[in-house]
Amino acid sequence: MRFSGHISLLCAMLLAAGSATAQAREGDWVSYRDAYRAMVVFEKYGKPKQFLQSTYQVIPKDKTAPTEGLKLTLNGKSTQLNLPLDAAGRTVFPLLKAAYDENAELTLNHNVAQYQFRQRISIVTRADGVYEAADLRAACEQALAYERYVHPSIVSGKKCAGVRFVYPRKGIDPTVHVRVGERDSTLPVNEGSAFADNDGGSTFRVVAYRFADWPATGRVVTEDGPLLISAVFE
């Protein structure tokens, strides 16, 4: 079974070309052009990526940066767009030539200097909540191949260890089952980061599915859809 679905509004590629983090310009905005140059790499990437999605994430640098009510806006001479953020601070990034040409501004309703801006690669979620074990392994390998393409030094020597199903801190308690033949096991829920780099200290409810603990066959079934699924490299 292959994944189907769409980019949900709700490892890491850094937005400013050649730098660790996209830098705030004039103290209150980020260059859309810099972000575009990083985000378009995924669109042009020619290797298999059908299990992957690319989103743009606003990450607090520390726990003092506000996250409630955070709003991201694209402002240009001919473009005005609100970019809704999900509970992980992610949004679908619009690739707009007009906004690129005029170097539109990405602004927040809080001090931009308190945040980082990154591309995030995650695994496409399924509407039915059912994931074939083989597809999850393939998805992780696709994510690792992409990270090797954009950041070979960061993932050098690493292999796919599993995936994490990530849920908001508030809401219904997540239930994730592993079904292999007649065996049905419920995975434990823990607290942790959505991605490997700790998300600026943000904490989510996380369910880890580690490949070494399970056969390559079977299914993972989520009773409540996750906010996102991220690959784990070790």
ZAMARGU-4260 file (C-alpha; in steps of 0.2 Angstrom, whole numbers, plus 5000, padded with zeros to 4 digits):
<rodrens>
0) 5000/5000/5000 | 5007/5017/4996 | 5004/5033/5005 | 4991/5045/4998 | 4986/5062/5005
5) 4991/5080/5004 | 5003/5091/5013 | 4995/5095/5029 | 4995/5112/5037 | 4997/5107/5051
10) 5082/5079/5045 | 5083/5098/5045 | 5087/5110/5031 | 5092/5127/5035 | 5084/5142/5026
15) 5098/5154/5023 | 5109/5147/5009 | 5125/5142/5017 | 5121/5148/5034 | 5115/5140/5050
20) 5098/5150/5051 | 5089/5163/5041 | 5094/5179/5048 | 5081/5193/5052 | 5083/5208/5041
25) 5081/5225/5049 | 5076/5216/5065 | 5058/5212/5060 | 5057/5202/5044 | 5065/5188/5035
30) 5069/5188/5016 | 5057/5178/5006 | 5070/5176/4992 | 5082/5167/5004 | 5068/5156/5010
35) 5063/5152/4992 | 5080/5147/4987 | 5081/5134/5000 | 5063/5128/4999 | 5064/5126/4980
40) 5078/5113/4982 | 5065/5100/4987 | 5054/5104/4972 | 5069/5101/4960 | 5075/5086/4969
45) 5075/5071/4957 | 5076/5056/4967 | 5061/5046/4975 | 5051/5057/4987 | 5033/5051/4985
50) 5032/5048/5004 | 5039/5065/5009 | 5033/5082/5011 | 5042/5099/5013 | 5036/5112/5025
55) 5042/5129/5032 | 5044/5130/5051 | 5045/5144/5063 | 5055/5138/5078 | 5057/5148/5095
60) 5075/5150/5099 | 5071/5146/5117 | 5056/5144/5129 | 5054/5163/5131 | 5048/5166/5114
65) 5029/5166/5112 | 5021/5152/5102 | 5003/5155/5106 | 4994/5165/5093 | 5010/5166/5082
70) 5006/5173/5065 | 5017/5172/5049 | 5013/5184/5035 | 5021/5186/5017 | 5021/5205/5013
75) 5026/5211/4995 | 5021/5225/4983 | 5009/5213/4974 | 5007/5199/4987 | 4999/5199/5004
80) 4997/5181/5011 | 4993/5175/5029 | 5002/5158/5031 | 4993/5148/5044 | 5005/5139/5056
85) 5001/5122/5064 | 5004/5116/5081 | 5022/5113/5077 | 5024/5130/5069 | 5024/5123/5051
90) 5016/5130/5035 | 5015/5126/5017 | 5027/5137/5009 | 5021/5146/4993 | 5033/5147/4978
95) 5029/5163/4970 | 5039/5171/4957 | 5032/5188/4959 | 5036/5188/4978 | 5054/5182/4974
100) 5057/5195/4961 | 5052/5209/4973 | 5060/5200/4988 | 5045/5201/4998 | 5046/5200/5017
105) 5041/5186/5029 | 5035/5194/5045 | 5029/5188/5062 | 5017/5197/5075 | 5032/5195/5087
110) 5050/5199/5087 | 5058/5189/5072 | 5075/5189/5081 | 5067/5177/5094 | 5064/5163/5081
115) 5073/5152/5068 | 5066/5148/5051 | 5069/5131/5043 | 5063/5119/5030 | 5056/5103/5037
120) 5056/5086/5029 | 5043/5074/5036 | 5033/5059/5030 | 5016/5061/5022 | 5001/5057/5034
125) 4987/5046/5028 | 4969/5050/5031 | 4965/5032/5035 | 4979/5031/5048 | 4985/5015/5042
130) 5004/5013/5037 | 5012/4998/5030 | 5028/4994/5039 | 5037/4992/5022 | 5031/5010/5017
135) 5037/5018/5033 | 5055/5010/5031 | 5055/5016/5013 | 5049/5034/5018 | 5063/5035/5031
140) 5076/5030/5018 | 5069/5043/5006 | 5071/5056/5020 | 5089/5050/5024 | 5093/5051/5005
145) 5087/5069/5004 | 5096/5074/5019 | 5112/5066/5012 | 5109/5077/4997 | 5107/5093/5006
150) 5117/5091/5022 | 5129/5076/5019 | 5140/5081/5034 | 5125/5081/5046 | 5119/5063/5043
155) 5136/5056/5039 | 5137/5038/5045 | 5119/5038/5051 | 5105/5025/5046 | 5087/5024/5047
160) 5082/5019/5065 | 5063/5022/5064 | 5049/5035/5064 | 5041/5045/5077 | 5022/5049/5077
165) 5020/5067/5084 | 5005/5074/5093 | 5001/5091/5101 | 5003/5092/5120 | 4985/5095/5122
170) 4970/5085/5115 | 4965/5066/5114 | 4978/5054/5121 | 4986/5046/5105 | 4984/5027/5102
175) 4996/5019/5090 | 4995/5000/5087 | 5008/4988/5078 | 4999/4974/5070 | 5009/4959/5064
180) 4998/4944/5059 | 4987/4941/5074 | 4998/4951/5086 | 4992/4968/5090 | 5003/4979/5101
185) 5001/4997/5108 | 5016/5008/5107 | 5020/5019/5123 | 5017/5038/5122 | 5031/5049/5128
190) 5036/5067/5128 | 5049/5074/5117 | 5053/5084/5102 | 5045/5083/5085 | 5062/5083/5076
195) 5080/5078/5081 | 5086/5095/5085 | 5074/5098/5099 | 5063/5112/5091 | 5069/5126/5102
200) 5064/5116/5117 | 5046/5113/5112 | 5038/5097/5119 | 5026/5086/5110 | 5018/5069/5114
205) 5028/5056/5104 | 5026/5038/5099 | 5041/5030/5092 | 5041/5015/5080 | 5058/5008/5080
210) 5062/4996/5065 | 5074/4985/5075 | 5060/4981/5087 | 5048/4974/5073 | 5048/4963/5058
215) 5048/4972/5041 | 5030/4966/5038 | 5014/4972/5047 | 5006/4988/5049 | 5006/5003/5060
220) 4988/5009/5064 | 4985/5026/5072 | 4968/5029/5080 | 4970/5048/5079 | 4979/5056/5066
225) 4996/5063/5071 | 5001/5081/5068 | 5016/5074/5059 | 5028/5060/5056 | 5047/5062/5056
230) 5061/5050/5052 | 5074/5045/5065 | 5092/5043/5060 | 5105/5036/5071
</rodrens>
